Amino acid sequence: MFKKVLSYIASRWGGHYIDIGDTKAKIERIVSEQGSILDKYGFLENTDKSSVIAGNTRISMSHDYLRHYDFLFHSFRAEKFSLIEFGCAEGGSLRTWEKYFPSAQIYGVDLDENAKRHETERIHIVIGDATSTETFETLKASTGGNAFIILDDASHAWGDQRRSFELFWDLVSPGGFYVVEDLECGCLGAFPAYPPKVLDSQPFSEYMHDLSKILRWAPDRNPEENSYHFKHLPKNIQKIKREMDMCVFVPGAIIVRKKP
Ligand SMILES: C[S@@+](CC[C@H](N)C(=O)[O-])C[C@H]1O[C@@H](n2cnc3c(N)ncnc32)[C@H](O)[C@@H]1O
């Protein structure tokens, strides 16, 4: 019955809610049955990164990023590393990471000083702007200059996404990942607080697409360094391009891996 309800909501994506009363436990079971433990944790912690979110009286389909992250990250679950997330809000995603990566140190960054309430033994909060060099220096010192995963779930303005990416790429450890979420928000101006910024840049997805399409063809005869496109990139972007290993596009988000 509830699978039918969920598929109905899925088919009507875009803000259809139903009353669920006390059925959260049933939904939890369905999310688990879909096979992603990370999606289940996200659902239980109420982050909109999961496939479904439930309030007290209603549920809705959500971004559904966690199944993809589970696919890419599950083999690293037991390892010790630092994870940084820009944007804490209610702390749902920070607690999800804390559960999923039992040996990781989790760093949350937010402009809002109230985010400090999310601190635990392994969740550390930095109050600051995810696009600022000051925040970069603070996190560089706290993480020892290495973060295995960085996620940007902050303002969603395209210019901010790009500034943070270009600034924080250096902190990503070899073989690590940089994730940018909610690629569509830049054009929708979904957050009333951010409209002045939303169109200050090329969409982040197009920027990454441009970087991904510079060819690595016959590098012995035609090194990418000599290609027209590469030569015209600014030096800091050339460095990122050299270090990029893969770039995965999923609906609404981009996951970039640094060369191991
Ligand atoms: C979408 S919410 C984060 C949701 C959270 N990651 C989750 O999944 O549960 C966005 C948060 O980003 C914060 N934020 C917006 N712009 C920011 C910036 N430039 N630097 C740091 N935090 C920012 C907001 O204060 C807000 O708490």
Ligand as a Chemical Component Dictionary entry (heavy atoms), coordinates in Angstrom:
data_LIG
# 
_chem_comp.id                   LIG 
_chem_comp.type                 NON-POLYMER 
_chem_comp.pdbx_formal_charge   0 
_chem_comp.three_letter_code    LIG 
# 
loop_
_chem_comp_atom.comp_id 
_chem_comp_atom.atom_id 
_chem_comp_atom.alt_atom_id 
_chem_comp_atom.type_symbol 
_chem_comp_atom.charge 
_chem_comp_atom.model_Cartn_x 
_chem_comp_atom.model_Cartn_y 
_chem_comp_atom.model_Cartn_z 
_chem_comp_atom.pdbx_ordinal 
LIG C1  C1  C 0  19.919 23.928 2.326 1  
LIG S1  S1  S 1  20.408 24.410 3.927 2  
LIG C2  C2  C 0  21.496 23.106 4.404 3  
LIG C3  C3  C 0  20.803 21.788 4.638 4  
LIG C4  C4  C 0  21.664 20.695 5.267 5  
LIG N1  N1  N 0  22.898 20.501 4.569 6  
LIG C5  C5  C 0  20.932 19.366 5.270 7  
LIG O1  O1  O 0  20.979 18.627 4.267 8  
LIG O2  O2  O -1 20.293 19.048 6.290 9  
LIG C6  C6  C 0  21.444 25.768 3.554 10 
LIG C7  C7  C 0  22.240 26.361 4.729 11 
LIG O3  O3  O 0  23.330 27.087 4.160 12 
LIG C8  C8  C 0  23.605 28.229 4.921 13 
LIG N2  N2  N 0  24.342 29.167 4.044 14 
LIG C9  C9  C 0  23.852 29.927 3.025 15 
LIG N3  N3  N 0  24.837 30.610 2.424 16 
LIG C10 C10 C 0  25.983 30.269 3.048 17 
LIG C11 C11 C 0  27.352 30.627 2.877 18 
LIG N4  N4  N 0  27.749 31.474 1.920 19 
LIG N5  N5  N 0  28.266 30.079 3.705 20 
LIG C12 C12 C 0  27.902 29.205 4.692 21 
LIG N6  N6  N 0  26.626 28.823 4.895 22 
LIG C13 C13 C 0  25.680 29.348 4.094 23 
LIG C14 C14 C 0  22.231 28.700 5.396 24 
LIG O4  O4  O 0  22.370 29.473 6.584 25 
LIG C15 C15 C 0  21.498 27.366 5.617 26 
LIG O5  O5  O 0  21.615 26.939 6.970 27 
# 
loop_
_chem_comp_bond.comp_id 
_chem_comp_bond.atom_id_1 
_chem_comp_bond.atom_id_2 
_chem_comp_bond.value_order 
_chem_comp_bond.pdbx_ordinal 
LIG C1  S1  SING 1  
LIG S1  C2  SING 2  
LIG S1  C6  SING 3  
LIG C2  C3  SING 4  
LIG C3  C4  SING 5  
LIG C4  N1  SING 6  
LIG C4  C5  SING 7  
LIG C5  O1  DOUB 8  
LIG C5  O2  SING 9  
LIG C6  C7  SING 10 
LIG C7  O3  SING 11 
LIG C7  C15 SING 12 
LIG O3  C8  SING 13 
LIG C8  N2  SING 14 
LIG C8  C14 SING 15 
LIG N2  C9  SING 16 
LIG N2  C13 SING 17 
LIG C9  N3  DOUB 18 
LIG N3  C10 SING 19 
LIG C10 C11 SING 20 
LIG C10 C13 DOUB 21 
LIG C11 N4  SING 22 
LIG C11 N5  DOUB 23 
LIG N5  C12 SING 24 
LIG C12 N6  DOUB 25 
LIG N6  C13 SING 26 
LIG C14 O4  SING 27 
LIG C14 C15 SING 28 
LIG C15 O5  SING 29 
# 
